[in-house]
Amino acid sequence: MDVNKYIAWRNGYFYFQKERLEDILLKLEWWCDFIVFCQNQRAKDYRFKMRSDGDLEFNNIVSRLEQTGRISIEIYGNIILVAGLSRK
């Protein structure tokens, strides 16, 4: 069992190991104070692996998720819209 995913926030970073996008965004929503809407419900089940410093700007975290080429995220103030889903 990888305990990093459970204690990472205490050590000042985010750590996601093959976690569903919905679960990642719910955690980030709580930590970064924003609201998430998914236009494509299938996108919620995509799994990602990521480690990021906790003080990294939220836009940079979103950018890293988008760099996978699997999703498209738009930011409107404190609202996050998962607007697309690639076929990868």
CNS distance restraints for C-alpha pairs under 8 A (distance, minus, plus):
assign (resid   3 and name CA) (resid   7 and name CA) 6.41 0.50 0.50
assign (resid   4 and name CA) (resid   8 and name CA) 5.24 0.50 0.50
assign (resid   4 and name CA) (resid  15 and name CA) 6.76 0.50 0.50
assign (resid   5 and name CA) (resid  14 and name CA) 7.82 0.50 0.50
assign (resid   5 and name CA) (resid  15 and name CA) 5.29 0.50 0.50
assign (resid   5 and name CA) (resid  16 and name CA) 6.04 0.50 0.50
assign (resid   5 and name CA) (resid  17 and name CA) 7.04 0.50 0.50
assign (resid   7 and name CA) (resid  11 and name CA) 6.78 0.50 0.50
assign (resid   8 and name CA) (resid  12 and name CA) 6.44 0.50 0.50
assign (resid   8 and name CA) (resid  13 and name CA) 5.36 0.50 0.50
assign (resid   8 and name CA) (resid  14 and name CA) 5.76 0.50 0.50
assign (resid   8 and name CA) (resid  15 and name CA) 5.95 0.50 0.50
assign (resid   9 and name CA) (resid  13 and name CA) 5.18 0.50 0.50
assign (resid   9 and name CA) (resid  14 and name CA) 5.81 0.50 0.50
assign (resid   9 and name CA) (resid  15 and name CA) 7.87 0.50 0.50
assign (resid   9 and name CA) (resid  54 and name CA) 7.16 0.50 0.50
assign (resid  12 and name CA) (resid  53 and name CA) 6.38 0.50 0.50
assign (resid  12 and name CA) (resid  54 and name CA) 4.98 0.50 0.50
assign (resid  12 and name CA) (resid  55 and name CA) 7.40 0.50 0.50
assign (resid  13 and name CA) (resid  51 and name CA) 7.10 0.50 0.50
assign (resid  13 and name CA) (resid  52 and name CA) 5.56 0.50 0.50
assign (resid  13 and name CA) (resid  53 and name CA) 4.20 0.50 0.50
assign (resid  13 and name CA) (resid  54 and name CA) 4.02 0.50 0.50
assign (resid  13 and name CA) (resid  55 and name CA) 7.48 0.50 0.50
assign (resid  14 and name CA) (resid  50 and name CA) 7.65 0.50 0.50
assign (resid  14 and name CA) (resid  51 and name CA) 5.50 0.50 0.50
assign (resid  14 and name CA) (resid  52 and name CA) 5.05 0.50 0.50
assign (resid  14 and name CA) (resid  53 and name CA) 6.12 0.50 0.50
assign (resid  14 and name CA) (resid  54 and name CA) 5.74 0.50 0.50
assign (resid  15 and name CA) (resid  49 and name CA) 7.75 0.50 0.50
assign (resid  15 and name CA) (resid  50 and name CA) 5.80 0.50 0.50
assign (resid  15 and name CA) (resid  51 and name CA) 4.39 0.50 0.50
assign (resid  15 and name CA) (resid  52 and name CA) 6.55 0.50 0.50
assign (resid  16 and name CA) (resid  24 and name CA) 7.21 0.50 0.50
assign (resid  16 and name CA) (resid  48 and name CA) 6.96 0.50 0.50
assign (resid  16 and name CA) (resid  49 and name CA) 5.18 0.50 0.50
assign (resid  16 and name CA) (resid  50 and name CA) 5.05 0.50 0.50
assign (resid  16 and name CA) (resid  51 and name CA) 6.28 0.50 0.50
assign (resid  17 and name CA) (resid  48 and name CA) 6.67 0.50 0.50
assign (resid  17 and name CA) (resid  49 and name CA) 4.52 0.50 0.50
assign (resid  17 and name CA) (resid  50 and name CA) 6.57 0.50 0.50
assign (resid  18 and name CA) (resid  47 and name CA) 5.02 0.50 0.50
assign (resid  18 and name CA) (resid  48 and name CA) 4.80 0.50 0.50
assign (resid  18 and name CA) (resid  49 and name CA) 4.89 0.50 0.50
assign (resid  19 and name CA) (resid  23 and name CA) 6.62 0.50 0.50
assign (resid  19 and name CA) (resid  24 and name CA) 6.61 0.50 0.50
assign (resid  19 and name CA) (resid  46 and name CA) 7.93 0.50 0.50
assign (resid  19 and name CA) (resid  47 and name CA) 4.91 0.50 0.50
assign (resid  19 and name CA) (resid  48 and name CA) 5.46 0.50 0.50
assign (resid  19 and name CA) (resid  49 and name CA) 6.74 0.50 0.50
assign (resid  20 and name CA) (resid  24 and name CA) 6.35 0.50 0.50
assign (resid  20 and name CA) (resid  44 and name CA) 6.29 0.50 0.50
assign (resid  20 and name CA) (resid  45 and name CA) 5.11 0.50 0.50
assign (resid  20 and name CA) (resid  46 and name CA) 5.40 0.50 0.50
assign (resid  20 and name CA) (resid  47 and name CA) 4.34 0.50 0.50
assign (resid  20 and name CA) (resid  48 and name CA) 6.50 0.50 0.50
assign (resid  21 and name CA) (resid  25 and name CA) 6.05 0.50 0.50
assign (resid  21 and name CA) (resid  43 and name CA) 7.00 0.50 0.50
assign (resid  21 and name CA) (resid  44 and name CA) 5.03 0.50 0.50
assign (resid  21 and name CA) (resid  45 and name CA) 6.08 0.50 0.50
assign (resid  21 and name CA) (resid  46 and name CA) 5.58 0.50 0.50
assign (resid  21 and name CA) (resid  47 and name CA) 5.82 0.50 0.50
assign (resid  21 and name CA) (resid  48 and name CA) 6.67 0.50 0.50
assign (resid  22 and name CA) (resid  26 and name CA) 6.07 0.50 0.50
assign (resid  22 and name CA) (resid  43 and name CA) 7.92 0.50 0.50
assign (resid  22 and name CA) (resid  44 and name CA) 4.58 0.50 0.50
assign (resid  22 and name CA) (resid  45 and name CA) 6.78 0.50 0.50
assign (resid  23 and name CA) (resid  27 and name CA) 6.31 0.50 0.50
assign (resid  23 and name CA) (resid  44 and name CA) 7.97 0.50 0.50
assign (resid  24 and name CA) (resid  28 and name CA) 6.21 0.50 0.50
assign (resid  25 and name CA) (resid  29 and name CA) 5.72 0.50 0.50
assign (resid  25 and name CA) (resid  36 and name CA) 7.11 0.50 0.50
assign (resid  26 and name CA) (resid  30 and name CA) 6.37 0.50 0.50
assign (resid  26 and name CA) (resid  36 and name CA) 7.72 0.50 0.50
assign (resid  27 and name CA) (resid  31 and name CA) 6.30 0.50 0.50
assign (resid  28 and name CA) (resid  32 and name CA) 5.58 0.50 0.50
assign (resid  28 and name CA) (resid  33 and name CA) 7.70 0.50 0.50
assign (resid  29 and name CA) (resid  33 and name CA) 5.31 0.50 0.50
assign (resid  29 and name CA) (resid  34 and name CA) 5.08 0.50 0.50
assign (resid  29 and name CA) (resid  35 and name CA) 6.16 0.50 0.50
assign (resid  29 and name CA) (resid  36 and name CA) 7.13 0.50 0.50
assign (resid  30 and name CA) (resid  34 and name CA) 7.39 0.50 0.50
assign (resid  32 and name CA) (resid  58 and name CA) 7.23 0.50 0.50
assign (resid  33 and name CA) (resid  78 and name CA) 7.23 0.50 0.50
assign (resid  34 and name CA) (resid  78 and name CA) 4.61 0.50 0.50
assign (resid  34 and name CA) (resid  79 and name CA) 5.68 0.50 0.50
assign (resid  34 and name CA) (resid  80 and name CA) 7.01 0.50 0.50
assign (resid  35 and name CA) (resid  78 and name CA) 6.28 0.50 0.50
assign (resid  35 and name CA) (resid  79 and name CA) 4.83 0.50 0.50
assign (resid  35 and name CA) (resid  80 and name CA) 5.95 0.50 0.50
assign (resid  36 and name CA) (resid  79 and name CA) 6.01 0.50 0.50
assign (resid  36 and name CA) (resid  80 and name CA) 4.72 0.50 0.50
assign (resid  36 and name CA) (resid  81 and name CA) 5.99 0.50 0.50
assign (resid  36 and name CA) (resid  82 and name CA) 7.55 0.50 0.50
assign (resid  37 and name CA) (resid  79 and name CA) 7.62 0.50 0.50
assign (resid  37 and name CA) (resid  80 and name CA) 6.20 0.50 0.50
assign (resid  37 and name CA) (resid  81 and name CA) 4.95 0.50 0.50
assign (resid  37 and name CA) (resid  82 and name CA) 6.24 0.50 0.50
assign (resid  38 and name CA) (resid  43 and name CA) 7.44 0.50 0.50
assign (resid  38 and name CA) (resid  44 and name CA) 7.42 0.50 0.50
assign (resid  38 and name CA) (resid  81 and name CA) 5.85 0.50 0.50
assign (resid  38 and name CA) (resid  82 and name CA) 4.68 0.50 0.50
assign (resid  38 and name CA) (resid  83 and name CA) 6.61 0.50 0.50
assign (resid  39 and name CA) (resid  81 and name CA) 7.18 0.50 0.50
assign (resid  39 and name CA) (resid  82 and name CA) 6.03 0.50 0.50
assign (resid  39 and name CA) (resid  83 and name CA) 5.50 0.50 0.50
assign (resid  39 and name CA) (resid  84 and name CA) 7.25 0.50 0.50
assign (resid  40 and name CA) (resid  44 and name CA) 7.73 0.50 0.50
assign (resid  40 and name CA) (resid  82 and name CA) 7.25 0.50 0.50
assign (resid  40 and name CA) (resid  83 and name CA) 6.92 0.50 0.50
assign (resid  40 and name CA) (resid  84 and name CA) 6.63 0.50 0.50
assign (resid  40 and name CA) (resid  85 and name CA) 7.00 0.50 0.50
assign (resid  41 and name CA) (resid  45 and name CA) 7.92 0.50 0.50
assign (resid  42 and name CA) (resid  46 and name CA) 7.37 0.50 0.50
assign (resid  43 and name CA) (resid  71 and name CA) 7.22 0.50 0.50
assign (resid  43 and name CA) (resid  82 and name CA) 7.83 0.50 0.50
assign (resid  43 and name CA) (resid  84 and name CA) 7.89 0.50 0.50
assign (resid  43 and name CA) (resid  85 and name CA) 6.17 0.50 0.50
assign (resid  48 and name CA) (resid  65 and name CA) 7.92 0.50 0.50
assign (resid  52 and name CA) (resid  56 and name CA) 6.99 0.50 0.50
assign (resid  52 and name CA) (resid  61 and name CA) 7.42 0.50 0.50
assign (resid  56 and name CA) (resid  60 and name CA) 6.66 0.50 0.50
assign (resid  56 and name CA) (resid  61 and name CA) 7.04 0.50 0.50
assign (resid  57 and name CA) (resid  61 and name CA) 6.70 0.50 0.50
assign (resid  58 and name CA) (resid  62 and name CA) 6.30 0.50 0.50
assign (resid  59 and name CA) (resid  63 and name CA) 6.07 0.50 0.50
assign (resid  60 and name CA) (resid  64 and name CA) 6.24 0.50 0.50
assign (resid  61 and name CA) (resid  65 and name CA) 6.48 0.50 0.50
assign (resid  62 and name CA) (resid  66 and name CA) 6.25 0.50 0.50
assign (resid  62 and name CA) (resid  73 and name CA) 7.10 0.50 0.50
assign (resid  63 and name CA) (resid  67 and name CA) 6.11 0.50 0.50
assign (resid  64 and name CA) (resid  68 and name CA) 7.08 0.50 0.50
assign (resid  65 and name CA) (resid  71 and name CA) 7.35 0.50 0.50
assign (resid  66 and name CA) (resid  70 and name CA) 6.72 0.50 0.50
assign (resid  66 and name CA) (resid  71 and name CA) 5.54 0.50 0.50
assign (resid  66 and name CA) (resid  72 and name CA) 5.75 0.50 0.50
assign (resid  66 and name CA) (resid  73 and name CA) 6.87 0.50 0.50
assign (resid  69 and name CA) (resid  86 and name CA) 6.69 0.50 0.50
assign (resid  69 and name CA) (resid  88 and name CA) 7.42 0.50 0.50
assign (resid  70 and name CA) (resid  85 and name CA) 5.72 0.50 0.50
assign (resid  70 and name CA) (resid  86 and name CA) 4.86 0.50 0.50
assign (resid  70 and name CA) (resid  87 and name CA) 7.11 0.50 0.50
assign (resid  70 and name CA) (resid  88 and name CA) 6.08 0.50 0.50
assign (resid  71 and name CA) (resid  82 and name CA) 7.05 0.50 0.50
assign (resid  71 and name CA) (resid  83 and name CA) 7.52 0.50 0.50
assign (resid  71 and name CA) (resid  84 and name CA) 5.44 0.50 0.50
assign (resid  71 and name CA) (resid  85 and name CA) 4.62 0.50 0.50
assign (resid  71 and name CA) (resid  86 and name CA) 6.03 0.50 0.50
assign (resid  72 and name CA) (resid  82 and name CA) 5.91 0.50 0.50
assign (resid  72 and name CA) (resid  83 and name CA) 5.51 0.50 0.50
assign (resid  72 and name CA) (resid  84 and name CA) 4.77 0.50 0.50
assign (resid  72 and name CA) (resid  85 and name CA) 6.44 0.50 0.50
assign (resid  73 and name CA) (resid  80 and name CA) 6.81 0.50 0.50
assign (resid  73 and name CA) (resid  81 and name CA) 5.61 0.50 0.50
assign (resid  73 and name CA) (resid  82 and name CA) 4.55 0.50 0.50
assign (resid  73 and name CA) (resid  83 and name CA) 5.64 0.50 0.50
assign (resid  73 and name CA) (resid  84 and name CA) 7.15 0.50 0.50
assign (resid  74 and name CA) (resid  80 and name CA) 5.94 0.50 0.50
assign (resid  74 and name CA) (resid  81 and name CA) 5.12 0.50 0.50
assign (resid  74 and name CA) (resid  82 and name CA) 6.49 0.50 0.50
assign (resid  74 and name CA) (resid  83 and name CA) 6.65 0.50 0.50
assign (resid  75 and name CA) (resid  79 and name CA) 5.89 0.50 0.50
assign (resid  75 and name CA) (resid  80 and name CA) 4.80 0.50 0.50
assign (resid  75 and name CA) (resid  81 and name CA) 6.32 0.50 0.50
assign (resid  76 and name CA) (resid  80 and name CA) 6.42 0.50 0.50
assign (resid  76 and name CA) (resid  81 and name CA) 7.86 0.50 0.50
